[in-house]
Amino acid sequence: MEQDSKSAYNADAEGRDAHDEQLMDEALMDTFPASDPIAPMCFD
């Protein structure tokens, strides 16, 4: 029984890792092209 819970935990961890990797890939793609001007920021 303990082995089953370890397997489930490992599968869940792999799913979280894949999701985190996808989020990082999307964030990286949002930074390109790097030659775009920086958006103005308002500090009202």
HTML snippet that shows the backbone in 3Dmol.js (N, CA, C, O; Angstrom):
<script src="https://3Dmol.org/build/3Dmol-min.js"></script>
<div id="view" style="width:600px;height:400px;position:relative"></div>
<script>
const pdb = `
ATOM      1  N   MET A   1       0.820  -1.190   0.000  1.00  0.00           N
ATOM      2  CA  MET A   1       0.000   0.000   0.000  1.00  0.00           C
ATOM      3  C   MET A   1       0.866   1.257   0.000  1.00  0.00           C
ATOM      4  O   MET A   1       0.552   2.233  -0.682  1.00  0.00           O
ATOM      5  N   GLU A   2       1.944   1.231   0.756  1.00  0.00           N
ATOM      6  CA  GLU A   2       2.828   2.392   0.818  1.00  0.00           C
ATOM      7  C   GLU A   2       3.438   2.680  -0.551  1.00  0.00           C
ATOM      8  O   GLU A   2       3.616   3.840  -0.921  1.00  0.00           O
ATOM      9  N   GLN A   3       3.754   1.637  -1.296  1.00  0.00           N
ATOM     10  CA  GLN A   3       4.336   1.799  -2.633  1.00  0.00           C
ATOM     11  C   GLN A   3       3.357   2.521  -3.556  1.00  0.00           C
ATOM     12  O   GLN A   3       3.767   3.357  -4.361  1.00  0.00           O
ATOM     13  N   ASP A   4       2.059   2.202  -3.445  1.00  0.00           N
ATOM     14  CA  ASP A   4       1.048   2.856  -4.275  1.00  0.00           C
ATOM     15  C   ASP A   4       0.984   4.348  -3.993  1.00  0.00           C
ATOM     16  O   ASP A   4       0.859   5.146  -4.921  1.00  0.00           O
ATOM     17  N   SER A   5       1.067   4.738  -2.725  1.00  0.00           N
ATOM     18  CA  SER A   5       1.003   6.157  -2.389  1.00  0.00           C
ATOM     19  C   SER A   5       2.255   6.885  -2.876  1.00  0.00           C
ATOM     20  O   SER A   5       2.179   8.043  -3.286  1.00  0.00           O
ATOM     21  N   LYS A   6       3.404   6.213  -2.834  1.00  0.00           N
ATOM     22  CA  LYS A   6       4.629   6.823  -3.361  1.00  0.00           C
ATOM     23  C   LYS A   6       4.526   7.018  -4.867  1.00  0.00           C
ATOM     24  O   LYS A   6       4.947   8.047  -5.395  1.00  0.00           O
ATOM     25  N   SER A   7       3.966   6.031  -5.558  1.00  0.00           N
ATOM     26  CA  SER A   7       3.797   6.134  -7.007  1.00  0.00           C
ATOM     27  C   SER A   7       2.850   7.268  -7.355  1.00  0.00           C
ATOM     28  O   SER A   7       3.099   8.025  -8.294  1.00  0.00           O
ATOM     29  N   ALA A   8       1.764   7.389  -6.602  1.00  0.00           N
ATOM     30  CA  ALA A   8       0.801   8.463  -6.847  1.00  0.00           C
ATOM     31  C   ALA A   8       1.445   9.817  -6.586  1.00  0.00           C
ATOM     32  O   ALA A   8       1.232  10.765  -7.341  1.00  0.00           O
ATOM     33  N   TYR A   9       2.236   9.909  -5.513  1.00  0.00           N
ATOM     34  CA  TYR A   9       2.921  11.165  -5.203  1.00  0.00           C
ATOM     35  C   TYR A   9       3.900  11.528  -6.312  1.00  0.00           C
ATOM     36  O   TYR A   9       3.955  12.685  -6.729  1.00  0.00           O
ATOM     37  N   ASN A  10       4.668  10.562  -6.793  1.00  0.00           N
ATOM     38  CA  ASN A  10       5.634  10.822  -7.858  1.00  0.00           C
ATOM     39  C   ASN A  10       4.944  11.245  -9.142  1.00  0.00           C
ATOM     40  O   ASN A  10       5.425  12.141  -9.835  1.00  0.00           O
ATOM     41  N   ALA A  11       3.823  10.614  -9.469  1.00  0.00           N
ATOM     42  CA  ALA A  11       3.077  10.984 -10.676  1.00  0.00           C
ATOM     43  C   ALA A  11       2.539  12.401 -10.542  1.00  0.00           C
ATOM     44  O   ALA A  11       2.570  13.170 -11.502  1.00  0.00           O
ATOM     45  N   ASP A  12       2.047  12.753  -9.358  1.00  0.00           N
ATOM     46  CA  ASP A  12       1.530  14.102  -9.126  1.00  0.00           C
ATOM     47  C   ASP A  12       2.659  15.128  -9.226  1.00  0.00           C
ATOM     48  O   ASP A  12       2.471  16.204  -9.792  1.00  0.00           O
ATOM     49  N   ALA A  13       3.819  14.799  -8.684  1.00  0.00           N
ATOM     50  CA  ALA A  13       4.966  15.706  -8.743  1.00  0.00           C
ATOM     51  C   ALA A  13       5.409  15.920 -10.184  1.00  0.00           C
ATOM     52  O   ALA A  13       5.760  17.037 -10.564  1.00  0.00           O
ATOM     53  N   GLU A  14       5.394  14.865 -10.988  1.00  0.00           N
ATOM     54  CA  GLU A  14       5.771  14.998 -12.397  1.00  0.00           C
ATOM     55  C   GLU A  14       4.780  15.891 -13.127  1.00  0.00           C
ATOM     56  O   GLU A  14       5.175  16.681 -13.985  1.00  0.00           O
ATOM     57  N   GLY A  15       3.507  15.777 -12.800  1.00  0.00           N
ATOM     58  CA  GLY A  15       2.491  16.631 -13.409  1.00  0.00           C
ATOM     59  C   GLY A  15       2.693  18.086 -13.044  1.00  0.00           C
ATOM     60  O   GLY A  15       2.545  18.968 -13.891  1.00  0.00           O
ATOM     61  N   ARG A  16       3.032  18.348 -11.781  1.00  0.00           N
ATOM     62  CA  ARG A  16       3.298  19.726 -11.351  1.00  0.00           C
ATOM     63  C   ARG A  16       4.537  20.270 -12.048  1.00  0.00           C
ATOM     64  O   ARG A  16       4.559  21.426 -12.469  1.00  0.00           O
ATOM     65  N   ASP A  17       5.568  19.439 -12.170  1.00  0.00           N
ATOM     66  CA  ASP A  17       6.792  19.874 -12.842  1.00  0.00           C
ATOM     67  C   ASP A  17       6.515  20.229 -14.298  1.00  0.00           C
ATOM     68  O   ASP A  17       7.025  21.229 -14.801  1.00  0.00           O
ATOM     69  N   ALA A  18       5.715  19.420 -14.971  1.00  0.00           N
ATOM     70  CA  ALA A  18       5.383  19.688 -16.371  1.00  0.00           C
ATOM     71  C   ALA A  18       4.588  20.979 -16.488  1.00  0.00           C
ATOM     72  O   ALA A  18       4.800  21.759 -17.417  1.00  0.00           O
ATOM     73  N   HIS A  19       3.677  21.207 -15.554  1.00  0.00           N
ATOM     74  CA  HIS A  19       2.873  22.436 -15.573  1.00  0.00           C
ATOM     75  C   HIS A  19       3.769  23.653 -15.330  1.00  0.00           C
ATOM     76  O   HIS A  19       3.647  24.663 -16.022  1.00  0.00           O
ATOM     77  N   ASP A  20       4.662  23.554 -14.353  1.00  0.00           N
ATOM     78  CA  ASP A  20       5.588  24.653 -14.076  1.00  0.00           C
ATOM     79  C   ASP A  20       6.463  24.939 -15.287  1.00  0.00           C
ATOM     80  O   ASP A  20       6.714  26.099 -15.613  1.00  0.00           O
ATOM     81  N   GLU A  21       6.926  23.893 -15.951  1.00  0.00           N
ATOM     82  CA  GLU A  21       7.762  24.055 -17.144  1.00  0.00           C
ATOM     83  C   GLU A  21       6.986  24.768 -18.246  1.00  0.00           C
ATOM     84  O   GLU A  21       7.531  25.630 -18.936  1.00  0.00           O
ATOM     85  N   GLN A  22       5.724  24.413 -18.411  1.00  0.00           N
ATOM     86  CA  GLN A  22       4.887  25.058 -19.421  1.00  0.00           C
ATOM     87  C   GLN A  22       4.703  26.542 -19.091  1.00  0.00           C
ATOM     88  O   GLN A  22       4.767  27.384 -19.986  1.00  0.00           O
ATOM     89  N   LEU A  23       4.476  26.865 -17.829  1.00  0.00           N
ATOM     90  CA  LEU A  23       4.318  28.263 -17.433  1.00  0.00           C
ATOM     91  C   LEU A  23       5.599  29.056 -17.680  1.00  0.00           C
ATOM     92  O   LEU A  23       5.543  30.203 -18.124  1.00  0.00           O
ATOM     93  N   MET A  24       6.743  28.456 -17.396  1.00  0.00           N
ATOM     94  CA  MET A  24       8.013  29.145 -17.638  1.00  0.00           C
ATOM     95  C   MET A  24       8.253  29.343 -19.126  1.00  0.00           C
ATOM     96  O   MET A  24       8.758  30.388 -19.536  1.00  0.00           O
ATOM     97  N   ASP A  25       7.898  28.350 -19.944  1.00  0.00           N
ATOM     98  CA  ASP A  25       8.040  28.489 -21.393  1.00  0.00           C
ATOM     99  C   ASP A  25       7.169  29.626 -21.917  1.00  0.00           C
ATOM    100  O   ASP A  25       7.611  30.406 -22.760  1.00  0.00           O
ATOM    101  N   GLU A  26       5.935  29.724 -21.425  1.00  0.00           N
ATOM    102  CA  GLU A  26       5.043  30.795 -21.855  1.00  0.00           C
ATOM    103  C   GLU A  26       5.584  32.156 -21.432  1.00  0.00           C
ATOM    104  O   GLU A  26       5.532  33.109 -22.209  1.00  0.00           O
ATOM    105  N   ALA A  27       6.098  32.258 -20.220  1.00  0.00           N
ATOM    106  CA  ALA A  27       6.657  33.519 -19.745  1.00  0.00           C
ATOM    107  C   ALA A  27       7.867  33.916 -20.576  1.00  0.00           C
ATOM    108  O   ALA A  27       8.046  35.094 -20.887  1.00  0.00           O
ATOM    109  N   LEU A  28       8.688  32.957 -20.935  1.00  0.00           N
ATOM    110  CA  LEU A  28       9.860  33.242 -21.755  1.00  0.00           C
ATOM    111  C   LEU A  28       9.449  33.728 -23.136  1.00  0.00           C
ATOM    112  O   LEU A  28      10.035  34.670 -23.669  1.00  0.00           O
ATOM    113  N   MET A  29       8.439  33.084 -23.714  1.00  0.00           N
ATOM    114  CA  MET A  29       7.974  33.499 -25.038  1.00  0.00           C
ATOM    115  C   MET A  29       7.402  34.918 -25.003  1.00  0.00           C
ATOM    116  O   MET A  29       7.491  35.640 -25.996  1.00  0.00           O
ATOM    117  N   ASP A  30       6.820  35.324 -23.879  1.00  0.00           N
ATOM    118  CA  ASP A  30       6.269  36.670 -23.745  1.00  0.00           C
ATOM    119  C   ASP A  30       7.361  37.734 -23.705  1.00  0.00           C
ATOM    120  O   ASP A  30       7.064  38.917 -23.870  1.00  0.00           O
ATOM    121  N   THR A  31       8.607  37.348 -23.494  1.00  0.00           N
ATOM    122  CA  THR A  31       9.696  38.321 -23.422  1.00  0.00           C
ATOM    123  C   THR A  31      10.337  38.580 -24.780  1.00  0.00           C
ATOM    124  O   THR A  31      11.206  39.447 -24.883  1.00  0.00           O
ATOM    125  N   PHE A  32       9.938  37.860 -25.819  1.00  0.00           N
ATOM    126  CA  PHE A  32      10.553  38.002 -27.132  1.00  0.00           C
ATOM    127  C   PHE A  32       9.640  38.754 -28.062  1.00  0.00           C
ATOM    128  O   PHE A  32       8.424  38.626 -27.916  1.00  0.00           O
ATOM    129  N   PRO A  33      10.120  39.513 -28.990  1.00  0.00           N
ATOM    130  CA  PRO A  33      11.536  39.803 -29.193  1.00  0.00           C
ATOM    131  C   PRO A  33      12.042  40.807 -28.165  1.00  0.00           C
ATOM    132  O   PRO A  33      11.320  41.715 -27.752  1.00  0.00           O
ATOM    133  N   ALA A  34      13.252  40.634 -27.774  1.00  0.00           N
ATOM    134  CA  ALA A  34      13.836  41.474 -26.735  1.00  0.00           C
ATOM    135  C   ALA A  34      14.060  42.901 -27.212  1.00  0.00           C
ATOM    136  O   ALA A  34      14.315  43.788 -26.397  1.00  0.00           O
ATOM    137  N   SER A  35      13.970  43.142 -28.518  1.00  0.00           N
ATOM    138  CA  SER A  35      14.193  44.485 -29.042  1.00  0.00           C
ATOM    139  C   SER A  35      12.966  45.381 -28.890  1.00  0.00           C
ATOM    140  O   SER A  35      13.042  46.579 -29.165  1.00  0.00           O
ATOM    141  N   ASP A  36      11.834  44.818 -28.456  1.00  0.00           N
ATOM    142  CA  ASP A  36      10.652  45.649 -28.242  1.00  0.00           C
ATOM    143  C   ASP A  36      10.931  46.665 -27.142  1.00  0.00           C
ATOM    144  O   ASP A  36      11.624  46.362 -26.171  1.00  0.00           O
ATOM    145  N   PRO A  37      10.391  47.871 -27.296  1.00  0.00           N
ATOM    146  CA  PRO A  37      10.591  48.868 -26.234  1.00  0.00           C
ATOM    147  C   PRO A  37       9.865  48.445 -24.954  1.00  0.00           C
ATOM    148  O   PRO A  37       8.879  47.711 -24.988  1.00  0.00           O
ATOM    149  N   ILE A  38      10.372  48.920 -23.858  1.00  0.00           N
ATOM    150  CA  ILE A  38       9.758  48.632 -22.569  1.00  0.00           C
ATOM    151  C   ILE A  38       8.458  49.417 -22.471  1.00  0.00           C
ATOM    152  O   ILE A  38       8.416  50.596 -22.823  1.00  0.00           O
ATOM    153  N   ALA A  39       7.417  48.783 -22.005  1.00  0.00           N
ATOM    154  CA  ALA A  39       6.125  49.450 -21.857  1.00  0.00           C
ATOM    155  C   ALA A  39       6.222  50.495 -20.754  1.00  0.00           C
ATOM    156  O   ALA A  39       6.833  50.253 -19.713  1.00  0.00           O
ATOM    157  N   PRO A  40       5.614  51.663 -20.985  1.00  0.00           N
ATOM    158  CA  PRO A  40       5.645  52.697 -19.937  1.00  0.00           C
ATOM    159  C   PRO A  40       4.867  52.231 -18.707  1.00  0.00           C
ATOM    160  O   PRO A  40       3.872  51.515 -18.821  1.00  0.00           O
ATOM    161  N   MET A  41       5.332  52.646 -17.542  1.00  0.00           N
ATOM    162  CA  MET A  41       4.661  52.271 -16.302  1.00  0.00           C
ATOM    163  C   MET A  41       4.108  53.526 -15.652  1.00  0.00           C
ATOM    164  O   MET A  41       4.769  54.564 -15.632  1.00  0.00           O
ATOM    165  N   CYS A  42       2.912  53.433 -15.126  1.00  0.00           N
ATOM    166  CA  CYS A  42       2.292  54.553 -14.419  1.00  0.00           C
ATOM    167  C   CYS A  42       2.360  54.293 -12.924  1.00  0.00           C
ATOM    168  O   CYS A  42       1.981  53.220 -12.454  1.00  0.00           O
ATOM    169  N   PHE A  43       2.840  55.269 -12.189  1.00  0.00           N
ATOM    170  CA  PHE A  43       2.913  55.172 -10.733  1.00  0.00           C
ATOM    171  C   PHE A  43       2.078  56.284 -10.125  1.00  0.00           C
ATOM    172  O   PHE A  43       2.594  57.159  -9.430  1.00  0.00           O
ATOM    173  N   ASP A  44       0.783  56.237 -10.394  1.00  0.00           N
ATOM    174  CA  ASP A  44      -0.111  57.282  -9.875  1.00  0.00           C
ATOM    175  C   ASP A  44      -0.430  57.077  -8.433  1.00  0.00           C
ATOM    176  O   ASP A  44      -1.168  57.868  -7.846  1.00  0.00           O
TER     177      ASP A  44
END
`;
const viewer = $3Dmol.createViewer("view");
viewer.addModel(pdb, "pdb");
viewer.setStyle({}, {cartoon: {color: "spectrum"}});
viewer.zoomTo();
viewer.render();
</script>
